[in-house]
């Protein structure tokens, strides 16, 4: 092998090691990005939807009390407004099912909300043609509406908790992935450096050996030994 080819092969081997370490690092970064990006975003959207449902439900409950205590028309308008808001948030949550248990919780939540609406309709039916705020209506509210409200709220809270736990799990996975990536890239870098050192040592030895042989032969020729002969292998 010619001298130029030897030098080029040594550089090519070192460059290949650098490229491999770079590709391995890029692969680990991609894994880390996947672990901490898309999953966290989807869970965050579900958490926001659950919080929105809880807020809308609480305002619906307040509107129900306004309907009974003060202005029936104003209470009904607020009630319908926040009913639409709740259903919008529920629709967003159903379009963003990501965590394990979301589907079951959403089915329970939707069924519970329908029961809550029915209980409110039963409550307001008695006061549609008269004045609200009677003792019987408040007893009905405490006996039927309030438990239905609490059941819906608990289901929405459970949906939020599921996605918060999923976010926490994804965060832990991302942390574990980052540690593994750092360790693997460090090992790959150390290995590449070691291999590069070995290649450099072998290459330098192969380059120096014939030069040293020529130097020794020249010395012997200078001393008058003209019978010296070098074996040329490359």
C-alpha contacts under 8 A as a table, 3 or more apart, distances in Angstrom:
res1	aa1	res2	aa2	distance
1	X	5	X	6.43
1	X	6	X	6.65
1	X	234	X	5.11
2	X	5	X	5.27
2	X	6	X	6.38
2	X	234	X	6.49
3	X	6	X	5.14
3	X	7	X	6.37
3	X	207	X	7.48
4	X	7	X	5.23
4	X	8	X	6.13
5	X	8	X	5.07
5	X	9	X	5.99
6	X	9	X	5.16
6	X	10	X	6.28
6	X	203	X	7.28
7	X	10	X	5.20
7	X	11	X	6.38
7	X	203	X	7.53
8	X	11	X	5.14
8	X	12	X	6.00
9	X	12	X	4.95
9	X	13	X	6.13
10	X	13	X	5.24
10	X	14	X	6.37
10	X	199	X	6.74
10	X	200	X	6.93
10	X	203	X	6.66
11	X	14	X	5.12
11	X	15	X	6.02
12	X	15	X	5.05
12	X	16	X	6.05
13	X	16	X	5.11
13	X	17	X	6.42
13	X	196	X	7.67
13	X	199	X	7.84
14	X	17	X	5.20
14	X	18	X	6.45
14	X	196	X	5.68
14	X	199	X	7.92
15	X	18	X	5.07
15	X	19	X	6.23
16	X	19	X	5.08
16	X	20	X	6.12
17	X	20	X	5.11
17	X	21	X	6.20
17	X	192	X	5.70
17	X	196	X	7.61
18	X	21	X	5.25
18	X	22	X	6.16
18	X	192	X	7.30
19	X	22	X	5.03
19	X	23	X	6.14
20	X	23	X	5.12
20	X	24	X	6.12
21	X	24	X	5.08
21	X	25	X	6.16
21	X	185	X	7.01
21	X	188	X	6.10
21	X	189	X	6.24
21	X	192	X	7.41
22	X	25	X	5.11
22	X	26	X	6.20
23	X	26	X	5.03
23	X	27	X	6.15
24	X	27	X	5.10
24	X	28	X	6.35
24	X	185	X	6.94
25	X	28	X	5.18
25	X	29	X	6.22
25	X	181	X	7.32
25	X	185	X	5.84
26	X	29	X	5.05
26	X	30	X	6.17
27	X	30	X	5.12
27	X	31	X	6.31
28	X	31	X	5.02
28	X	32	X	6.16
28	X	177	X	7.93
28	X	178	X	7.89
28	X	181	X	5.34
29	X	32	X	4.99
29	X	33	X	6.11
29	X	178	X	7.96
29	X	181	X	7.33
30	X	33	X	5.04
30	X	34	X	6.22
31	X	34	X	5.21
31	X	35	X	6.20
31	X	177	X	7.40
32	X	35	X	5.12
32	X	36	X	6.30
32	X	174	X	5.86
32	X	177	X	5.85
32	X	178	X	6.13
32	X	181	X	7.97
33	X	36	X	5.40
33	X	37	X	5.58
34	X	37	X	5.40
34	X	38	X	6.30
34	X	39	X	7.64
35	X	38	X	7.37
35	X	39	X	6.84
35	X	170	X	6.48
35	X	171	X	7.89
35	X	173	X	6.72
35	X	174	X	5.28
35	X	177	X	7.74
36	X	39	X	6.46
36	X	40	X	6.00
36	X	170	X	6.32
36	X	171	X	6.33
36	X	173	X	7.89
36	X	174	X	5.41
37	X	40	X	5.54
37	X	41	X	6.28
38	X	41	X	5.16
38	X	42	X	6.26
39	X	42	X	5.28
39	X	43	X	6.26
39	X	98	X	7.82
39	X	167	X	7.53
39	X	170	X	7.06
40	X	43	X	5.20
40	X	44	X	6.06
40	X	167	X	5.58
40	X	170	X	6.81
40	X	171	X	7.89
41	X	44	X	5.06
41	X	45	X	6.35
42	X	45	X	5.22
42	X	46	X	6.49
42	X	96	X	6.73
42	X	98	X	6.72
43	X	46	X	5.10
43	X	47	X	6.19
43	X	98	X	6.90
43	X	99	X	7.25
43	X	163	X	5.23
43	X	164	X	7.14
43	X	166	X	7.01
43	X	167	X	6.24
44	X	47	X	5.02
44	X	48	X	6.20
44	X	163	X	7.41
44	X	164	X	7.91
44	X	167	X	7.72
45	X	48	X	5.13
45	X	49	X	6.21
45	X	93	X	7.69
45	X	96	X	7.45
46	X	49	X	5.00
46	X	50	X	6.16
46	X	92	X	7.69
46	X	93	X	5.44
46	X	96	X	6.51
46	X	97	X	7.70
46	X	159	X	7.85
46	X	160	X	6.99
46	X	163	X	6.73
47	X	50	X	5.09
47	X	51	X	6.17
47	X	159	X	7.51
47	X	160	X	4.91
47	X	161	X	7.99
47	X	163	X	6.25
47	X	164	X	7.09
48	X	51	X	5.10
48	X	52	X	6.07
49	X	52	X	5.00
49	X	53	X	6.24
49	X	89	X	5.03
49	X	90	X	6.83
49	X	92	X	6.51
49	X	93	X	5.74
50	X	53	X	5.09
50	X	54	X	6.27
50	X	89	X	7.19
50	X	90	X	7.70
50	X	93	X	7.32
50	X	156	X	5.47
50	X	157	X	6.87
50	X	159	X	6.45
50	X	160	X	5.48
51	X	54	X	5.11
51	X	55	X	6.19
51	X	156	X	7.64
51	X	157	X	7.83
51	X	160	X	7.20
52	X	55	X	5.14
52	X	56	X	6.09
52	X	86	X	7.07
52	X	89	X	6.13
53	X	56	X	5.09
53	X	57	X	5.93
53	X	85	X	7.63
53	X	86	X	4.96
53	X	87	X	7.90
53	X	89	X	5.82
53	X	90	X	6.84
53	X	156	X	6.86
54	X	57	X	5.13
54	X	58	X	6.19
54	X	153	X	5.98
54	X	156	X	6.41
54	X	157	X	7.51
55	X	58	X	5.27
55	X	59	X	6.32
56	X	59	X	5.14
56	X	60	X	6.13
56	X	82	X	5.24
56	X	83	X	7.09
56	X	85	X	6.30
56	X	86	X	5.38
57	X	60	X	4.94
57	X	61	X	6.25
57	X	82	X	7.12
57	X	83	X	7.54
57	X	86	X	6.68
57	X	149	X	7.56
57	X	153	X	7.34
58	X	61	X	5.04
58	X	62	X	6.30
59	X	62	X	4.92
59	X	63	X	6.07
59	X	79	X	7.59
59	X	82	X	6.66
60	X	63	X	4.93
60	X	64	X	6.20
60	X	78	X	7.08
60	X	79	X	4.94
60	X	80	X	7.92
60	X	82	X	5.75
60	X	83	X	6.81
61	X	64	X	5.02
61	X	65	X	6.51
61	X	79	X	7.80
61	X	149	X	7.49
62	X	65	X	5.17
62	X	66	X	6.26
63	X	66	X	4.91
63	X	67	X	6.07
63	X	75	X	4.76
63	X	76	X	6.96
63	X	78	X	5.72
63	X	79	X	5.23
64	X	67	X	4.99
64	X	68	X	6.41
64	X	75	X	6.16
64	X	76	X	7.43
64	X	79	X	6.65
64	X	120	X	7.57
65	X	68	X	5.05
65	X	69	X	5.94
65	X	75	X	7.62
66	X	69	X	5.10
66	X	70	X	5.23
66	X	71	X	6.26
66	X	72	X	6.93
66	X	74	X	7.67
66	X	75	X	5.12
67	X	70	X	5.98
67	X	71	X	5.62
67	X	72	X	4.14
67	X	73	X	7.09
67	X	74	X	7.06
67	X	75	X	4.21
67	X	76	X	6.34
67	X	132	X	7.27
68	X	71	X	7.58
68	X	72	X	6.61
68	X	75	X	7.99
68	X	124	X	7.98
68	X	127	X	7.97
68	X	132	X	4.75
68	X	133	X	4.66
68	X	137	X	7.90
69	X	72	X	7.86
69	X	132	X	6.51
69	X	133	X	5.16
70	X	75	X	7.93
71	X	74	X	5.38
71	X	75	X	6.03
72	X	75	X	5.05
72	X	76	X	6.10
72	X	132	X	7.61
73	X	76	X	5.18
73	X	77	X	6.26
74	X	77	X	5.16
74	X	78	X	6.25
75	X	78	X	5.26
75	X	79	X	6.00
76	X	79	X	4.94
76	X	80	X	6.19
77	X	80	X	5.35
77	X	81	X	6.18
78	X	81	X	5.02
78	X	82	X	6.25
79	X	82	X	5.46
79	X	83	X	6.07
80	X	83	X	4.88
80	X	84	X	6.31
81	X	84	X	5.43
81	X	85	X	6.48
82	X	85	X	4.76
82	X	86	X	6.00
83	X	86	X	5.11
83	X	87	X	6.27
84	X	87	X	5.14
84	X	88	X	6.20
85	X	88	X	5.10
85	X	89	X	6.35
86	X	89	X	5.21
86	X	90	X	6.12
87	X	90	X	4.89
87	X	91	X	6.08
88	X	91	X	5.11
88	X	92	X	6.38
89	X	92	X	5.12
89	X	93	X	6.29
90	X	93	X	5.11
90	X	94	X	6.23
90	X	110	X	7.81
91	X	94	X	5.09
91	X	95	X	6.26
92	X	95	X	5.11
92	X	96	X	6.33
93	X	96	X	5.12
93	X	97	X	6.58
93	X	106	X	7.83
94	X	97	X	5.86
94	X	103	X	7.67
94	X	106	X	6.98
97	X	102	X	5.86
97	X	103	X	6.59
98	X	102	X	6.90
99	X	102	X	5.64
99	X	162	X	6.99
99	X	163	X	6.16
99	X	166	X	6.32
100	X	103	X	7.75
100	X	162	X	7.81
101	X	104	X	5.52
101	X	105	X	6.18
101	X	162	X	7.31
102	X	105	X	5.20
102	X	106	X	5.96
102	X	159	X	6.48
102	X	162	X	7.37
103	X	106	X	5.18
103	X	107	X	6.21
104	X	107	X	5.18
104	X	108	X	6.29
105	X	108	X	5.10
105	X	109	X	5.98
105	X	155	X	6.58
105	X	158	X	7.33
105	X	159	X	6.21
106	X	109	X	4.85
106	X	110	X	6.01
106	X	155	X	7.86
106	X	159	X	7.34
107	X	110	X	5.26
107	X	111	X	6.24
108	X	111	X	5.24
108	X	112	X	6.02
108	X	155	X	7.02
109	X	112	X	5.11
109	X	113	X	6.08
109	X	152	X	5.88
109	X	155	X	5.35
109	X	156	X	6.57
110	X	113	X	5.14
110	X	114	X	6.38
111	X	114	X	5.25
111	X	115	X	6.44
112	X	115	X	5.09
112	X	116	X	6.22
112	X	148	X	6.99
112	X	151	X	6.70
112	X	152	X	5.46
113	X	116	X	4.88
113	X	117	X	6.25
113	X	148	X	7.75
113	X	149	X	7.85
113	X	152	X	5.76
114	X	117	X	5.12
114	X	118	X	6.30
115	X	118	X	5.07
115	X	119	X	6.20
115	X	148	X	6.78
116	X	119	X	5.12
116	X	120	X	6.30
116	X	145	X	6.41
116	X	148	X	4.99
116	X	149	X	6.01
116	X	152	X	7.52
117	X	120	X	5.17
117	X	121	X	6.17
118	X	121	X	5.00
118	X	122	X	6.20
119	X	122	X	5.11
119	X	123	X	6.24
119	X	144	X	6.20
119	X	145	X	5.41
119	X	148	X	7.43
120	X	123	X	4.92
120	X	124	X	6.15
120	X	141	X	7.97
120	X	145	X	6.02
121	X	124	X	5.22
121	X	125	X	5.95
122	X	125	X	5.23
122	X	126	X	7.33
123	X	126	X	6.32
123	X	127	X	7.68
123	X	137	X	6.47
123	X	140	X	6.65
123	X	141	X	6.77
123	X	145	X	7.76
124	X	127	X	5.31
124	X	128	X	6.18
125	X	128	X	5.47
126	X	129	X	7.22
126	X	130	X	7.55
126	X	132	X	7.99
126	X	137	X	7.82
127	X	130	X	4.92
127	X	131	X	5.75
127	X	132	X	4.97
128	X	131	X	7.65
128	X	132	X	7.89
131	X	134	X	7.83
132	X	137	X	7.48
133	X	137	X	6.37
133	X	138	X	6.87
134	X	137	X	5.30
134	X	138	X	6.54
135	X	138	X	5.20
135	X	139	X	6.21
136	X	139	X	5.04
136	X	140	X	6.13
137	X	140	X	4.97
137	X	141	X	6.08
138	X	141	X	4.87
138	X	142	X	6.25
139	X	142	X	5.20
139	X	143	X	6.04
140	X	143	X	5.00
140	X	144	X	5.80
140	X	145	X	7.12
141	X	144	X	5.54
141	X	145	X	4.76
141	X	146	X	5.93
142	X	145	X	6.18
142	X	146	X	5.21
142	X	147	X	7.29
143	X	146	X	6.66
143	X	147	X	6.90
144	X	147	X	5.73
144	X	148	X	6.28
145	X	148	X	5.16
145	X	149	X	6.00
146	X	149	X	5.00
146	X	150	X	6.18
147	X	150	X	5.05
147	X	151	X	6.15
148	X	151	X	5.12
148	X	152	X	6.37
149	X	152	X	5.31
149	X	153	X	6.20
150	X	153	X	4.98
150	X	154	X	6.03
151	X	154	X	5.14
151	X	155	X	6.28
152	X	155	X	5.13
152	X	156	X	6.28
153	X	156	X	5.13
153	X	157	X	6.06
154	X	157	X	4.96
154	X	158	X	6.06
155	X	158	X	4.98
155	X	159	X	6.30
156	X	159	X	5.05
156	X	160	X	6.32
157	X	160	X	5.05
157	X	161	X	6.12
158	X	161	X	4.97
158	X	162	X	6.10
159	X	162	X	5.23
159	X	163	X	6.50
160	X	163	X	5.36
160	X	164	X	6.14
161	X	164	X	4.95
161	X	165	X	6.08
162	X	165	X	5.23
162	X	166	X	6.21
163	X	166	X	4.78
163	X	167	X	6.06
164	X	167	X	4.99
164	X	168	X	6.18
165	X	168	X	4.96
165	X	169	X	6.07
166	X	169	X	4.98
166	X	170	X	6.03
167	X	170	X	5.00
167	X	171	X	6.02
168	X	171	X	5.01
168	X	172	X	6.22
169	X	172	X	5.10
169	X	173	X	6.13
170	X	173	X	4.92
170	X	174	X	6.04
171	X	174	X	5.03
171	X	175	X	6.17
172	X	175	X	5.00
172	X	176	X	6.14
173	X	176	X	5.01
173	X	177	X	5.97
174	X	177	X	4.92
174	X	178	X	6.03
175	X	178	X	5.10
175	X	179	X	6.28
176	X	179	X	5.16
176	X	180	X	6.17
177	X	180	X	5.06
177	X	181	X	5.96
178	X	181	X	4.94
178	X	182	X	6.09
179	X	182	X	5.18
179	X	183	X	6.16
180	X	183	X	5.11
180	X	184	X	5.94
181	X	184	X	5.16
181	X	185	X	5.95
182	X	185	X	5.32
182	X	186	X	6.02
183	X	186	X	5.08
183	X	187	X	6.12
184	X	187	X	5.06
184	X	188	X	5.99
185	X	188	X	4.93
185	X	189	X	5.90
186	X	189	X	5.06
186	X	190	X	6.07
187	X	190	X	5.10
187	X	191	X	5.99
188	X	191	X	5.07
188	X	192	X	5.98
189	X	192	X	5.04
189	X	193	X	6.06
190	X	193	X	5.06
190	X	194	X	6.13
191	X	194	X	5.06
191	X	195	X	6.09
192	X	195	X	5.11
192	X	196	X	5.91
193	X	196	X	4.98
193	X	197	X	6.05
194	X	197	X	5.03
194	X	198	X	6.27
195	X	198	X	5.05
195	X	199	X	6.11
196	X	199	X	5.03
196	X	200	X	6.02
197	X	200	X	5.06
197	X	201	X	6.11
198	X	201	X	5.05
198	X	202	X	6.14
199	X	202	X	5.14
199	X	203	X	5.94
200	X	203	X	5.04
200	X	204	X	5.92
201	X	204	X	5.20
201	X	205	X	6.04
202	X	205	X	5.12
202	X	206	X	6.14
203	X	206	X	5.14
203	X	207	X	6.14
204	X	207	X	5.02
204	X	208	X	5.93
205	X	208	X	5.15
205	X	209	X	5.85
206	X	209	X	5.46
206	X	210	X	7.33
207	X	210	X	6.53
207	X	211	X	7.02
208	X	211	X	5.16
208	X	212	X	5.93
209	X	212	X	5.14
209	X	213	X	6.19
210	X	213	X	4.88
210	X	214	X	6.11
211	X	214	X	5.05
211	X	215	X	6.15
212	X	215	X	4.95
212	X	216	X	6.19
213	X	216	X	5.16
213	X	217	X	6.11
213	X	230	X	7.53
214	X	217	X	5.01
214	X	218	X	6.03
214	X	230	X	7.68
215	X	218	X	5.12
215	X	219	X	6.31
216	X	219	X	5.09
216	X	220	X	6.41
217	X	220	X	5.10
217	X	221	X	6.16
217	X	228	X	6.50
217	X	229	X	7.81
217	X	230	X	7.72
218	X	221	X	5.05
218	X	222	X	6.12
219	X	222	X	5.06
219	X	223	X	6.42
220	X	223	X	4.99
220	X	224	X	6.48
220	X	225	X	5.35
220	X	226	X	7.60
220	X	228	X	7.39
221	X	224	X	5.03
221	X	225	X	4.82
221	X	226	X	5.38
221	X	228	X	7.27
222	X	225	X	7.28
225	X	228	X	6.39
